[in-house]
C-alpha cells in the first residue's frame, strides 16, 4: 500500500516538473510548463491522413467511406420501409450521409459533413438551450453532447471544418471522413 502510494506521488511530481529554469527577464515572464497526458485514441484511426485533411480536399462522403476500417464498424445508408414515418432530419450541419450500423432507423446513426464555424455555433446555440447538452474540448475538436445516467449519448464533433455525428462520444473515433480526392 505504501509502495503504491509512493509510486503515485512520484508520478504526480514528475509530471509537474517545469522546463529548464530561464534567467533574467525570461525568468519573470515564462511560466513553468506542466507535462500533459496524451489521450490514447480508442481506434487506430490516428494514423489515417483523413484525420488532418481539410474537408475541401475530400471526395463526397458516403456510408462506405466515412468510417475507419480499423474500427470494425460497418454502416449502411438508412433505408426506410415503404410507408414508414420519417424521422426529423438532423440539423443542417450534419447533412452528410445518413448511415446506421444495420441500415435502419433503429440502428446507431453516424454521419460526416463539411461545416463552417458559423454553422457549428448555430448548432451549439440551438441545442444548448436544453440544459442537458454541453460542449467539451477534445483531441480532435469540440464535442457537443449530453449524458444520461452519467453516460455520453448522441454526440456531434466539430473538427474545424467538418462535423461528425455518432451515437455516443467515444464512437466519434470511428468516423474519420471520406478519403482525399
QUICOR-V419315 format. One record per residue. N is the residue number from 1. RES is the residue in three letters. D_LAST is the distance of its C-alpha to the last C-alpha in Angstrom with 2 decimals. Layout:
# QUICOR-V419315
N | RES | D_LAST
N | RES | D_LAST
This chain:
# QUICOR-V419315
1 | UNK | 56.18
2 | UNK | 57.15
3 | UNK | 54.97
4 | UNK | 51.90
5 | UNK | 52.69
6 | UNK | 53.04
7 | UNK | 49.64
8 | UNK | 47.97
9 | UNK | 49.85
10 | UNK | 48.91
11 | UNK | 45.18
12 | UNK | 45.37
13 | UNK | 47.26
14 | UNK | 44.95
15 | UNK | 41.86
16 | UNK | 43.57
17 | UNK | 44.64
18 | UNK | 43.89
19 | UNK | 42.42
20 | UNK | 44.99
21 | UNK | 47.65
22 | UNK | 47.21
23 | UNK | 50.35
24 | UNK | 51.71
25 | UNK | 49.76
26 | UNK | 46.65
27 | UNK | 48.78
28 | UNK | 49.44
29 | UNK | 45.90
30 | UNK | 43.60
31 | UNK | 43.44
32 | UNK | 43.29
33 | UNK | 39.93
34 | UNK | 39.74
35 | UNK | 37.55
36 | UNK | 35.13
37 | UNK | 34.23
38 | UNK | 30.58
39 | UNK | 29.42
40 | UNK | 28.55
41 | UNK | 25.45
42 | UNK | 26.37
43 | UNK | 23.54
44 | UNK | 21.81
45 | UNK | 18.53
46 | UNK | 19.40
47 | UNK | 18.07
48 | UNK | 14.48
49 | UNK | 12.07
50 | UNK | 10.70
51 | UNK | 14.18
52 | UNK | 13.86
53 | UNK | 10.31
54 | UNK | 10.76
55 | UNK | 10.00
56 | UNK | 8.89
57 | UNK | 5.83
58 | UNK | 4.71
59 | UNK | 4.75
60 | UNK | 8.53
61 | UNK | 10.83
62 | UNK | 13.32
63 | UNK | 16.26
64 | UNK | 14.90
65 | UNK | 11.85
66 | UNK | 13.25
67 | UNK | 16.10
68 | UNK | 16.76
69 | UNK | 17.93
70 | UNK | 20.76
71 | UNK | 22.18
72 | UNK | 23.54
73 | UNK | 22.81
74 | UNK | 21.74
75 | UNK | 21.34
76 | UNK | 21.55
77 | UNK | 21.42
78 | UNK | 24.74
79 | UNK | 26.88
80 | UNK | 30.16
81 | UNK | 33.24
82 | UNK | 34.90
83 | UNK | 37.14
84 | UNK | 35.72
85 | UNK | 35.89
86 | UNK | 32.43
87 | UNK | 31.78
88 | UNK | 31.04
89 | UNK | 27.40
90 | UNK | 25.79
91 | UNK | 25.92
92 | UNK | 23.49
93 | UNK | 21.54
94 | UNK | 20.55
95 | UNK | 19.63
96 | UNK | 16.56
97 | UNK | 17.30
98 | UNK | 20.89
99 | UNK | 21.06
100 | UNK | 24.17
101 | UNK | 25.43
102 | UNK | 27.54
103 | UNK | 26.05
104 | UNK | 28.98
105 | UNK | 29.84
106 | UNK | 32.04
107 | UNK | 29.29
108 | UNK | 27.48
109 | UNK | 24.79
110 | UNK | 21.33
111 | UNK | 18.51
112 | UNK | 15.62
113 | UNK | 14.86
114 | UNK | 14.26
115 | UNK | 17.76
116 | UNK | 19.75
117 | UNK | 22.80
118 | UNK | 25.02
119 | UNK | 23.70
120 | UNK | 24.22
121 | UNK | 27.66
122 | UNK | 28.67
123 | UNK | 27.79
124 | UNK | 29.72
125 | UNK | 32.63
126 | UNK | 32.71
127 | UNK | 32.72
128 | UNK | 34.88
129 | UNK | 37.75
130 | UNK | 38.36
131 | UNK | 39.67
132 | UNK | 38.01
133 | UNK | 34.50
134 | UNK | 33.82
135 | UNK | 31.13
136 | UNK | 30.66
137 | UNK | 28.64
138 | UNK | 26.80
139 | UNK | 24.69
140 | UNK | 21.34
141 | UNK | 22.66
142 | UNK | 25.26
143 | UNK | 26.44
144 | UNK | 28.28
145 | UNK | 30.40
146 | UNK | 33.94
147 | UNK | 36.33
148 | UNK | 38.87
149 | UNK | 41.62
150 | UNK | 39.86
151 | UNK | 36.63
152 | UNK | 33.24
153 | UNK | 32.06
154 | UNK | 29.17
155 | UNK | 26.91
156 | UNK | 24.22
157 | UNK | 22.28
158 | UNK | 20.96
159 | UNK | 18.60
160 | UNK | 18.84
161 | UNK | 16.13
162 | UNK | 15.69
163 | UNK | 18.36
164 | UNK | 18.96
165 | UNK | 21.92
166 | UNK | 23.80
167 | UNK | 27.39
168 | UNK | 28.63
169 | UNK | 27.68
170 | UNK | 27.10
171 | UNK | 24.86
172 | UNK | 22.19
173 | UNK | 21.52
174 | UNK | 20.28
175 | UNK | 17.34
176 | UNK | 14.43
177 | UNK | 11.77
178 | UNK | 8.67
179 | UNK | 6.46
180 | UNK | 3.80
181 | UNK | 0.00
